[in-house]
Amino acid sequence: MTAALGPDEPGVSAAIRARHMVRAFTDEAVDPALVDELIDLARRAPSAGKSQALDVVVLDRPVDVDRYWTTTMTAQTRGRFRWQGLLDAPVMLIVCVRPTAYTERYAEADKARAGLGDATDAWPVPYWWVDAGAAIEHILLAAVARGLGACEFGVFDHEPAVRAEFGIPDDRRIVATVALGHPDPERDEPARSARRPRRPLSDIVHRGGWRGDGAPADDEPRPDPPV
Ligand SMILES: Cc1cc2nc3c(=O)[nH]c(=O)nc-3n(C[C@H](O)[C@H](O)[C@H](O)COP(=O)(O)O)c2cc1C
């Protein structure tokens, strides 16, 4: 049975359509209670086995946000950085996951049959990344719904330095950083990637099979359906 749409479904759709990565912020502060509310919504994202392996390190301007940029950029690269407005974000969220939370959860009796409780390497799809992505999307959409802007970006080879600077434990991985604040559209501009055309729905949907024409993959005629 299809669930009825909730009264706020159009709001979710509107937030999805309005969302884009914001790379310039005003100097207006963000209420810490609002930041907590966004993280509370992230906490409600689905996770495999309800493993709930998310942690978020919240950095406020000026001191901790500055520590972040000092850790990931030299004074020279900072001065030349293309997205100067991103450096003005009043809040930064370092989003972390604990992959071993998943092996622990899948070693429990109700999940042991999946055979995923021994090692993270055994996971054909490492769901901690999937679930962290879902949680981050909750933050991005909730930010839009509250009139804020956000930008998710990769930490890449700065992960060890960021982990050391903010005391993030070794069993956590940093998935991404989210800059958060009030958008400054005057100074914002889309990144090159954002200007790439969106793939059309017809390219993405494969109804009834990959070819989308209902034919079996090997072109063999389909057996008669059972009567
Ligand atoms: C996992 C992830 C990592 C990203 N990393 C970066 C990044 O390092 N730098 C950046 O400028 N944008 C980054 N982005 C933003 C994408 O470039 C952006 O989402 C994409 O161009 C589509 O634009 P839109 O989100 O504004 O619609 C990242 C997005 C995701 C989902």
The ligand as a Tripos MOL2 file, in Angstrom:
@<TRIPOS>MOLECULE
LIG
   31    33     1     0     0
SMALL
NO_CHARGES

@<TRIPOS>ATOM
      1 C1         30.0970   14.1570   -1.3940 C.3       1 LIG1
      2 C2         30.2190   15.5350   -1.9980 C.ar      1 LIG1
      3 C3         31.4490   16.1560   -2.0220 C.ar      1 LIG1
      4 C4         31.5760   17.4200   -2.5670 C.ar      1 LIG1
      5 N1         32.8000   18.0240   -2.5440 N.ar      1 LIG1
      6 C5         32.9100   19.2780   -2.9880 C.ar      1 LIG1
      7 C6         34.1490   19.9490   -2.8900 C.ar      1 LIG1
      8 O1         35.1360   19.4070   -2.3880 O.2       1 LIG1
      9 N2         34.2170   21.2140   -3.3430 N.ar      1 LIG1
     10 C7         33.1350   21.8470   -3.8770 C.ar      1 LIG1
     11 O2         33.2560   23.0020   -4.2830 O.2       1 LIG1
     12 N3         31.9320   21.2420   -3.9880 N.ar      1 LIG1
     13 C8         31.7850   19.9810   -3.5500 C.ar      1 LIG1
     14 N4         30.5840   19.3400   -3.6360 N.ar      1 LIG1
     15 C9         29.4340   20.0410   -4.2280 C.3       1 LIG1
     16 C10        29.1250   19.5760   -5.6540 C.3       1 LIG1
     17 O3         30.0560   20.1180   -6.5480 O.3       1 LIG1
     18 C11        27.7000   20.0250   -5.9840 C.3       1 LIG1
     19 O4         26.8030   19.3460   -5.1530 O.3       1 LIG1
     20 C12        27.3530   19.7460   -7.4510 C.3       1 LIG1
     21 O5         28.1310   20.5400   -8.3160 O.3       1 LIG1
     22 C13        25.8970   20.0680   -7.7430 C.3       1 LIG1
     23 O6         25.6100   21.3980   -7.4040 O.3       1 LIG1
     24 P1         24.4470   21.7600   -6.3760 P.3       1 LIG1
     25 O7         24.6410   20.8940   -5.1630 O.co2     1 LIG1
     26 O8         24.6400   23.2200   -6.0920 O.co2     1 LIG1
     27 O9         23.1740   21.4460   -7.0650 O.co2     1 LIG1
     28 C14        30.4450   18.0720   -3.1120 C.ar      1 LIG1
     29 C15        29.2130   17.4430   -3.0930 C.ar      1 LIG1
     30 C16        29.0970   16.1950   -2.5330 C.ar      1 LIG1
     31 C17        27.7330   15.5350   -2.5270 C.3       1 LIG1
@<TRIPOS>BOND
     1     1     2 1
     2     2     3 ar
     3     2    30 ar
     4     3     4 ar
     5     4     5 ar
     6     4    28 ar
     7     5     6 ar
     8     6     7 ar
     9     6    13 1
    10     7     8 2
    11     7     9 ar
    12     9    10 ar
    13    10    11 2
    14    10    12 ar
    15    12    13 ar
    16    13    14 ar
    17    14    15 1
    18    14    28 ar
    19    15    16 1
    20    16    17 1
    21    16    18 1
    22    18    19 1
    23    18    20 1
    24    20    21 1
    25    20    22 1
    26    22    23 1
    27    23    24 1
    28    24    25 2
    29    24    26 1
    30    24    27 1
    31    28    29 ar
    32    29    30 ar
    33    30    31 1
@<TRIPOS>SUBSTRUCTURE
     1 LIG1         1 GROUP 0 **** ****
